[in-house]
């Protein structure tokens, strides 16, 4: 065997060995989750479009939140006449709800949300912008409807402040909880918006249910004034009727692209999507 052929074969073997080692390392769903979590926590800032669609089985809670949003709107004289659009919410049956917003986050804890479409708020709040800057004042946030030149100040304990827990890491807080109740299973890869993604599932068959677990919110660098809102949301999967939770992580970047939640009967409960993801792209002027 001549030297050139030997060199080529050695290169091929080395490349194959490297690919095999990489593939082997990424067959462990816990390792994939860790990489995705570490990446999300390492980012200084990011923005994305967040979409959620699914069944709302807690319409009583939704009614209270929408009334609070109506109260936000009514604080503005220009918008007051529109606030009665959400005063009455049908709580007699579950409803398929849709939610589409643009999110910005920057450390230490600045959050902004622009409402593109939402079944949870009056139509007047389409294109409204909600902003929270913990470095400026961690006791208030601002709601700015499109017809208003100024934002409306709201106390941080307002029931309408759901955008406060939209940073990516809340998903990994929930995953940490799921991993205490079920082992993650790598179900191969799938295409999500044309991107190759790892598909990782948590299964809860029969009477088995996810549980609510204590969370050290300080460890996640969440301002104390906001922690109460996380405590409301962290038990999302522990409210019952969850049969399976699936996460899709980009094979190359480990970005979280999508999650699906199925009911015990196998039918869709809700799904979430994260699109147009940009990283380390923001400054104070963006808020």
N, C-alpha and C positions, 0 to 999 in steps of 0.2 A: 504494500500500500504506500503510494507516494505521500510526501509531506503535506502537499496542498489538500489532498483528499482527507488525510488525517485531521488537519486543522479544521476543515469544514465540518466533519463529523463531530469533532469536539465542541464546536460552536453550537451545532444542532442539539447535542446532548445537554449542554449547559442551559440553552434556552428552554428546552423541554423540562429539565429539572426545575428551573426557576418557575415556569408556569405551573407545573404540578404542585410545587410547594405553596405557591400563592393560592391555587384552587383549594388545596387541602386546608389551608388556614382559614378560608372563607366558607367552609362547610359547617362551621360551628355557629349556630344562630346567636349565641351569647356574645361571641366575638364580633359579629356583624353589628349587633345592637350597641356594643361598647364603642366601636369605631364611630357609629352615627352619633351617639351621645357625646363623645369627646369632641367631635367636630362642631356640633351645635353649641356646646359650651365654650368653645375656643373663639367663636366669632365675636368681634367687637360690635358689629352692627349687621343688620340684614333687613331685607324687605321681601314680601311675597304676596300673592293673591291667595286668599283662603276661601274655600268653598265647602259648605256643609249642607247635606240634604238627608232627610230621613224622617222617621215617625216620632212625633212628640206625644209621649204617653203621660206627660205631666202638664196638661193645659192649665191647671189651676195656678201652678208656679209661673207659667208663661203669662197668664193674665196679670199677675202682680207686677211682673217685670215690664210689660207693655204699658201699664198704667203709670209706672214710674217714668218711663220714657216720655209719655204724654205730659207728665209734670215737668220734665226737662224742657220740652218744647214750649209749654205755657209760660215759662219764665221770660220768654221773649215776646214783647208786645206784638211784633209783626207776625209771630207764629201762633199766638194764643188761640185764634179762631179755628186752627186745624187740629188742636190737641184732642178733641173729642173723637177723632177717627179711631182711636184704640181704646176707648173707655170700656167698650163691651167686647169681650172675647168669649167665644163659644167653648165652654169647658166640659161639655157633655160627652165628647168623644175625641179619640186621638186624631191628629191631623198630620199630613205630610208637609213638612216645613222646609223652606229653602233660605239659604244665607250665603251672601257673596260679598266679601270685603277685601280691601287692600290694607296690609299691615306693615308698619315700620317699627323696628326695635333697635335701641342703641344702649350700650352700657353707660353708666351703672344701671339705670332703669328708666328709659324714656320709651313710651309706647304711643303710637298713633294709629288710628283706624279710620279709613274712609269707607262709608257704606255704599256699595254699588247696588245691592238688592237685598232686601230682608223682609221675611214675613213676620218679623217680630217687632217692627217699628212702623209708625205712620209713614205714608208715602212722602210727606214733606221732608223726612230725614234722608231721602235718597240723595246721595252725594254729600251728606253731612260728614264733618270731620271731628273726631274725638281725640283729644290729646292729653297725655299725662307726662309730666316732667318731675321725677322724684328729686332731681337736683335743684329745682326751683321751689317747689312746694309739694310735699308728699301728702298733703291733706285735701287737695282739690284736683279736679280735672276739668276740661273745657269741652263743651258741645257747641259746634258751630254749624247750624243749618245753612244750606246754600243761599237762602234769602237774607241772611244776617251778615252785616259787616264785621261783627264782633262775636267772639265765643261767649257762651253762657257758662258761668262758673257753677260747678256742682261739687258737693261734698264727696269725699272719696268713699264714704259708706253708702252712697246711693245704690239702690238695687239695680240700676240700669248700667252700672259700670262693668259689664261683662268683658269688654275689650281689654281690661287690665290684666287678664291671664292669658293673652294670646301669644306671648313669646314661645318659641319652639320647645323650650325645655319642659313645659308642662306635660308634653307627650311622653317624655322620658321619665318624669315623675310617676305617671300612670303606668308605664311599662315596668318600672321597678316594682310597683305594687302587683301587677299581673304575674311577674316572675316569682313572687312569693306563693302564688296559688296554683300555677301551672308552668310546666316546662315549655319554653318556646320551641317550635318545630319549623325547620326550614323546609318549605314546600316547593323548592326549586326557584326558578326565575319566571318573571312575567313582563310583558310590555306595558308601560304606563306612559301615555303621551309620547310614544315612540322611543322611550328610554328603557334600557334593560334594568330590571329591579329585582332584588332579592325579596321573596315572599315569605314572611315569617308569621306563623299563626300561634295563637293561644286558644286551646279548646276547653270548653266547660260543658261536658255532656251531662245528661240527666239532671239530677238534683244539685250537681256541683255548681257553685257560683263564685265569681270574684268577690273578694272581701275588701273592706276599707281598712287601710293600714295607716298608722301614724306617720307623719312626714316632718322631717326637720327642715322647716322653711328657711331658717337662717343659713343652713348649709348651701342652699340654692341661691343665696344673695337676693332674696325677695324682700322688699321693704316691709316693715312690720305693718304699716298702714294698709297694705294690699293683701296681706296674708289671709284675712278673713274671706276674701273672694275666692282664693285658691281652695280653701277648706270647703267651700260650697261646691266646687267643680271637681275636686280630686276623686270623688266617689262616683264619677260618671258610670263606670262599669259595675258598681256594687249596688245599683238600684233595682236589680233583678231583670230577668228575661234576656240575659246575655248568654248565647251559646258558643260564640266564636268571635275572636278579635284578630284581624289580620293587618299587618303593616308591610308596606312596600318601600324599600330603601334603594336608591340609585346604586348600581353596581360599581360605578367609577368614583362618584363623589360622596356616597353614603347619605345624600340628602334624603329626608323623609318626603316621599311623593304622594302617598295616599294611605288611608286606613279604612277598613271595612269592619262594621260590627253587624253580626247576624243574631237574630232572635233564636230562642230555644227550638222553634219549629223549622229553623233553617232559612227563613225568609229575611230579607234585608231589614235591619233596624235603622242604621244610618251609615253614611260614608262621608269622609273628609278628603279634600285634595289640597295640596300646596303647589302652586304654579308660579312661574315667572320669578324664580328664586334668585336674588342677588345678594352678594356678601360683602361686608366691610365697605359699604358704599354710601354711608350716611354721615352727616355732621349735625351740630346743634341747629344750624339754620334750617334743617329739614323738618324740624318740629316746631 
